[in-house]
Amino acid sequence: MNNFVEQVVTPSGWRDLGNVITVADVAWAAAEFADAAVKAIPSTTVIRAEIPHGAANVELRFYGTAAAGEISIINIYGKRDHDGYYQLLVTLKLYMCTAQKGAATELWVGTIENTVDCTPSKSGGVLYGGDNEIGRYYFKPGGYKDLAIIATTRGSTNVGAEIAGYAA
C-alpha cells in the first residue's frame, strides 16, 4: 500500500483581492504587526489575501480609480503559516497609467518602483512598467502564506490589487 500523495501545483489565473483601499494608513510598528491587530483593521484600509496554495512565485498587479500619473505608495506585509505576526516584505511606489481596467477612470498601475525589498532572498522585482502597459510586481513568497497591503500614500481615490501564483 502506497501512502504517498501526489500534489501538482498549476498556475492560477488572476484573482481580484476583493476590497479596495480608500483610507491611507501609516507604516506599521510595534503591536500593529500582530495578526489580531491586522484582522481588526477595517477593509477600507487594508487588503488581506492568501497567497495561492503551493505557489513558488507570485505576481501582483494594481489598479485604482484615478487620473493617469497619480502616485500611491503601498507596503506589503507577509505572515508565515502558524505565525502570529506580519513582517514588511516590500514598499512599492505605484504610478497610474492610461490603460483602462474598467470605466474610464478605473486605471491600471503602469509603472512600479520597488523602493524597499525585504522579500526572501531579495527576490522582488518589477516585471514590466510603462504608461500604456500593466505593471506587475513579482516575488518568491519563501514560505509566507498571507499578505496584508496598505497604502501609506494614496494618490488615487482607491487602490486595488490582483494576484496570480505559479510553481515554476
Secondary structure, DSSP 8 states (H G I E B T S, - for coil): --------------EE-S--B-S------GGGGBHHHHHHS-TTTEEEEE--TT-SEEEEEEEEE--TT-EEEEEEEEEETT-SB-EEEEEEEEEEEEEESSSTTEEEEEEEEEEEE-SGGG--EEEE--TTS--EEEE--TTEEEEEEEEEE--SS-BEEEEEEE--
